[in-house]
Amino acid sequence: MSSQSIIIIAAMARNRVIGANGGLPWTLPADLKRYRALTMGKPMIMGRRTLDAIGQVLDGRDSVVLSQDPARVMPGALHASSLEGALTLARASAGRRGVEAISVVGGEAIFRQFLPMADRIELTIVDCAPEGDAFFPELDPTEWETIREAEMPVSPGDTAKARYLSLKRRRAVI
């Protein structure tokens, strides 16, 4: 068992939409800066379509891509064909980098698979309700508690207002 925490990092609209047609249905430059700060130096687990939407392997982070087809994973990314394989690669990366967290950055199927083992969620709530084809899973309020909430600073180019939530998994008291 590894001591690295698993942190889901996501942005969702009020209607739980996280994606539309292979991209984000909003533009939030401040949220992209926050995403960079939250993920920098840490391994990121994602699906192939999420990496395709990003368009490149991001600097300063290892991209562990969960996909059944290694030929479709872009060069520079680490390929895993199973959840266990992705965790093994991400834990090894975290160990090499000397970090204590693994970021899980999407998409929908990846979030659903990793939600039961996540320790924290860094969630941007975007104040809109766009059409979409990818959704963030429902969170059980008995399992998650908000430990921090803040309005996102408005920046030029924003297409919506947003707020940040930091959630942690509630631990059962025995």
PLY file of the C-alpha trace (Angstrom):
ply
format ascii 1.0
element vertex 174
property float x
property float y
property float z
element edge 173
property int vertex1
property int vertex2
end_header
0.00 0.00 0.00
1.28 3.43 -0.93
1.02 6.58 1.13
0.32 8.87 -1.83
-3.08 10.51 -1.68
-5.35 10.44 -4.71
-6.77 13.83 -5.62
-9.45 14.27 -8.25
-9.16 17.61 -10.06
-12.18 18.61 -12.11
-14.34 21.46 -13.32
-18.06 20.96 -13.78
-21.07 23.07 -14.65
-24.17 23.32 -12.44
-25.69 20.45 -14.47
-22.57 18.28 -13.85
-21.31 18.70 -17.43
-17.52 18.39 -17.67
-17.14 18.17 -21.43
-18.73 18.63 -24.82
-17.49 17.35 -28.17
-14.01 16.56 -26.83
-13.42 19.87 -25.09
-14.51 22.20 -22.32
-17.76 24.13 -22.88
-16.33 27.24 -21.17
-13.18 29.34 -21.09
-11.70 30.14 -17.66
-8.05 31.24 -17.80
-7.80 31.53 -13.97
-9.01 27.94 -13.60
-6.36 26.72 -16.04
-3.72 28.47 -13.90
-5.13 26.76 -10.82
-5.10 23.40 -12.64
-1.44 23.92 -13.49
-0.59 24.81 -9.89
-2.50 21.81 -8.49
-0.94 19.30 -10.89
2.60 20.61 -11.32
5.23 18.05 -10.33
2.65 15.30 -9.77
1.70 12.34 -11.91
-1.67 12.80 -13.60
-3.95 9.87 -14.44
-6.32 10.47 -17.35
-8.11 8.78 -20.19
-6.85 9.00 -23.77
-9.63 11.38 -24.85
-8.69 13.76 -22.03
-5.07 13.83 -23.18
-6.27 14.33 -26.76
-8.41 17.29 -25.56
-5.39 18.80 -23.77
-3.51 18.33 -27.03
-0.06 17.63 -25.60
1.82 16.01 -22.75
2.11 18.79 -20.17
5.51 19.90 -18.88
6.59 19.16 -15.32
4.11 16.31 -14.87
3.93 12.68 -15.94
0.78 11.83 -17.90
-0.43 8.30 -17.16
-3.01 7.47 -19.79
-5.53 4.70 -19.19
-6.42 3.26 -22.61
-7.02 -0.13 -24.18
-5.10 0.92 -27.32
-1.47 1.88 -26.66
-1.03 2.92 -30.31
-3.51 5.78 -29.77
-1.65 7.24 -26.76
0.50 10.21 -27.80
4.29 10.01 -27.47
5.63 11.13 -24.10
2.68 9.75 -22.13
2.86 6.61 -20.01
0.36 3.96 -21.11
-1.67 1.80 -18.72
-4.34 -0.68 -19.79
-5.90 -1.10 -16.32
-6.71 0.90 -13.23
-4.12 -1.10 -11.28
-1.50 -0.47 -13.98
-2.25 3.26 -13.94
-1.86 3.36 -10.16
1.42 1.44 -10.32
2.86 3.86 -12.90
1.57 6.93 -11.03
2.92 5.70 -7.67
6.33 5.02 -9.22
6.32 8.51 -10.78
5.31 10.10 -7.46
8.11 8.22 -5.73
10.70 9.37 -8.29
9.45 12.95 -8.01
9.25 12.86 -4.21
5.59 13.95 -4.12
2.82 12.65 -1.91
-0.13 13.03 -4.28
-1.45 11.62 -7.53
-3.81 13.76 -9.60
-6.75 12.19 -11.41
-7.85 14.61 -14.13
-10.57 12.90 -16.17
-12.66 12.21 -18.07
-15.98 10.84 -16.91
-15.09 7.11 -16.88
-11.77 7.79 -15.12
-13.48 9.90 -12.44
-16.04 7.12 -11.85
-13.31 4.49 -11.49
-11.14 6.51 -9.12
-13.84 8.19 -7.01
-14.13 5.25 -4.54
-10.40 5.50 -3.72
-9.96 9.28 -3.84
-8.92 11.12 -0.68
-9.68 14.65 -1.91
-11.47 16.47 -4.69
-10.47 19.90 -6.01
-13.62 20.94 -7.85
-14.38 24.06 -9.84
-18.11 24.74 -10.07
-18.78 26.73 -13.25
-21.87 28.94 -13.11
-23.49 27.73 -16.33
-25.51 24.75 -17.60
-24.21 23.94 -21.08
-25.07 21.02 -23.32
-22.52 18.27 -22.87
-21.65 14.64 -23.37
-19.44 14.00 -20.32
-20.56 14.39 -16.71
-18.99 14.41 -13.25
-20.35 11.67 -10.98
-22.78 12.49 -8.18
-21.05 12.90 -4.81
-22.55 11.35 -1.71
-22.64 14.10 0.95
-22.24 11.48 3.67
-18.83 10.58 2.14
-17.51 14.06 1.32
-17.17 17.29 3.27
-16.25 20.72 1.96
-13.14 22.00 3.71
-12.66 25.17 1.65
-14.75 27.25 -0.73
-13.79 30.40 -2.61
-15.00 32.49 -5.51
-12.77 32.25 -8.56
-11.22 35.61 -9.43
-12.70 36.98 -12.65
-10.15 37.29 -15.43
-10.24 38.56 -19.02
-11.54 35.90 -21.37
-13.81 34.18 -18.84
-17.09 32.96 -20.30
-18.65 32.23 -16.89
-18.23 32.85 -13.17
-17.02 30.00 -11.00
-16.12 28.97 -7.48
-13.66 26.47 -6.06
-14.46 23.69 -3.64
-11.93 21.56 -1.79
-13.51 18.40 -0.48
-12.10 15.61 1.63
-13.40 12.16 2.22
-15.10 11.74 5.58
-13.42 8.98 7.56
-15.53 6.61 9.58
-14.97 6.79 13.32
-14.52 3.33 14.81
0 1
1 2
2 3
3 4
4 5
5 6
6 7
7 8
8 9
9 10
10 11
11 12
12 13
13 14
14 15
15 16
16 17
17 18
18 19
19 20
20 21
21 22
22 23
23 24
24 25
25 26
26 27
27 28
28 29
29 30
30 31
31 32
32 33
33 34
34 35
35 36
36 37
37 38
38 39
39 40
40 41
41 42
42 43
43 44
44 45
45 46
46 47
47 48
48 49
49 50
50 51
51 52
52 53
53 54
54 55
55 56
56 57
57 58
58 59
59 60
60 61
61 62
62 63
63 64
64 65
65 66
66 67
67 68
68 69
69 70
70 71
71 72
72 73
73 74
74 75
75 76
76 77
77 78
78 79
79 80
80 81
81 82
82 83
83 84
84 85
85 86
86 87
87 88
88 89
89 90
90 91
91 92
92 93
93 94
94 95
95 96
96 97
97 98
98 99
99 100
100 101
101 102
102 103
103 104
104 105
105 106
106 107
107 108
108 109
109 110
110 111
111 112
112 113
113 114
114 115
115 116
116 117
117 118
118 119
119 120
120 121
121 122
122 123
123 124
124 125
125 126
126 127
127 128
128 129
129 130
130 131
131 132
132 133
133 134
134 135
135 136
136 137
137 138
138 139
139 140
140 141
141 142
142 143
143 144
144 145
145 146
146 147
147 148
148 149
149 150
150 151
151 152
152 153
153 154
154 155
155 156
156 157
157 158
158 159
159 160
160 161
161 162
162 163
163 164
164 165
165 166
166 167
167 168
168 169
169 170
170 171
171 172
172 173
